[in-house]
Amino acid sequence: KKYRPIDKQLAKDLLNLPQDRQIILFGAINATGDPRKGFHLLMPALQKLKSYFTSDRIELVVFGASQPRNPPDFGFKVSYQGKFNDDVSIALLYSAADIFVASSVQDNLPNTVVEALACGTPCAAFQIGGMPDMINHKQNGYLATAYDPEDLAKGIAWILENPERWQRLSICARAKVEREFTIERQAQTYLKLYKDILEKRNATKFK
């Protein structure tokens, strides 16, 4: 309920982000410093985007980290937003973005991906850990071959290059969360798990 789609133009206005560029969002706690979050693989993937888009068409927005002393040159503008501490601001950021990229090399079920999908923002990630539980390949995002920056770049471009496709992905992103990740749905799933375990235990006990 807190993370939901907000009008993209309004979200960009409130965050002072350009209306005429597609926003690629990346973020986590210690986003650029934690090796598990894969910023070292995101960098070459983004550099490959120069073969898909002109530099004035896209912008990278990073949250969860301040601008490094020697920021990498991607060939297009990068905005470092620092840390966000409230749900409203983070939901605005997801809604302003055209894609959220999770380049993690290790992750189970990161909140950032669920939050982005809840805001109707398609996601691209490596096919590792719990990512396939959230991202349905080419339905609400793109699952790239694990640790392959070239395929990740291909996925980012695939999501951004076609407006009609993007709209379908966005609708499916929100629908996925409403269908599978509400508190009520998760509670029912856990309850079913516990019941199944108890039934198996009792069946074994009374054999």
Secondary structure, DSSP 8 states (H G I E B T S, - for coil): --S----HHHHHHHHT--TTSEEEEEE-TTTTT-GGG-HHHHHHHHHHGGGTS-TTTEEEEEESS---SS----SS-EEEEE---SHHHHHHHHHH-SEEEE--SS-SS-HHHHHHHHTT--EEEES-TTHHHH--BTTTEEEE-TT-HHHHHHHHHHHHS-HHHHHHHHHHHHHHHHHH-SHHHHHHHHHHHHHHHHHHHHHHHT-
